[in-house]
């Protein structure tokens, strides 16, 4: 079962990447983020693999942006 805390982490990561990631993400990452943001907008939960990739991208962008 997915906790509300986990869902909030996903939504925070999506929001962060939409705000700061555009110039630092690859085309694939941008497309991935678009699809994930649509999933979350309609209330769908992410798979483990999607969640892992989302957090990996966020951490990489955080290191670049500072």
C-alpha positions as CSV (number, residue, x, y, z in Angstrom):
1,X,0.0,0.0,0.0
2,X,1.3,3.4,-0.9
3,X,1.3,6.0,1.8
4,X,0.2,9.6,1.5
5,X,3.7,10.6,2.4
6,X,5.1,8.8,-0.6
7,X,2.5,10.4,-2.9
8,X,3.5,13.8,-1.5
9,X,7.2,13.0,-2.2
10,X,6.3,12.2,-5.8
11,X,4.2,15.4,-6.2
12,X,7.0,17.4,-4.7
13,X,9.6,15.9,-7.1
14,X,7.3,16.5,-10.1
15,X,6.8,20.1,-9.0
16,X,10.5,20.7,-8.4
17,X,11.5,19.2,-11.8
18,X,8.8,21.2,-13.6
19,X,10.2,24.4,-12.0
20,X,14.0,23.8,-12.2
21,X,14.7,20.8,-14.4
22,X,13.8,21.9,-17.9
23,X,17.2,23.2,-18.9
24,X,19.1,20.3,-17.3
25,X,17.0,17.3,-18.4
26,X,17.3,15.2,-21.5
27,X,14.5,14.9,-24.0
28,X,13.7,11.5,-22.6
29,X,13.6,12.8,-19.0
30,X,11.3,15.7,-20.1
31,X,8.9,13.2,-21.8
32,X,9.0,10.9,-18.7
33,X,8.2,13.9,-16.5
34,X,5.3,14.9,-18.7
35,X,3.8,11.4,-18.5
36,X,4.4,11.1,-14.7
37,X,2.8,14.5,-14.1
38,X,-0.3,13.4,-16.0
39,X,-0.5,10.1,-14.0
40,X,-0.3,12.1,-10.8
41,X,-2.8,14.7,-11.9
42,X,-5.4,12.0,-12.3
43,X,-4.5,10.3,-9.0
44,X,-2.6,7.3,-10.3
45,X,0.2,5.8,-8.2
46,X,3.6,5.2,-9.7
47,X,5.2,1.9,-10.1
48,X,8.4,1.1,-8.1
49,X,10.5,1.6,-11.3
50,X,8.8,4.9,-12.1
51,X,9.2,6.2,-8.6
52,X,12.9,5.2,-8.5
53,X,13.5,6.9,-11.9
54,X,11.7,10.1,-10.8
55,X,13.8,10.4,-7.6
56,X,17.0,9.6,-9.5
57,X,16.3,12.5,-11.9
58,X,15.4,14.8,-9.1
59,X,18.6,14.1,-7.2
60,X,20.7,14.6,-10.3
61,X,19.0,18.0,-11.0
62,X,19.4,19.1,-7.4
63,X,23.1,18.5,-7.7
64,X,23.3,20.6,-10.8
65,X,21.0,23.4,-9.7
66,X,22.3,23.5,-6.1
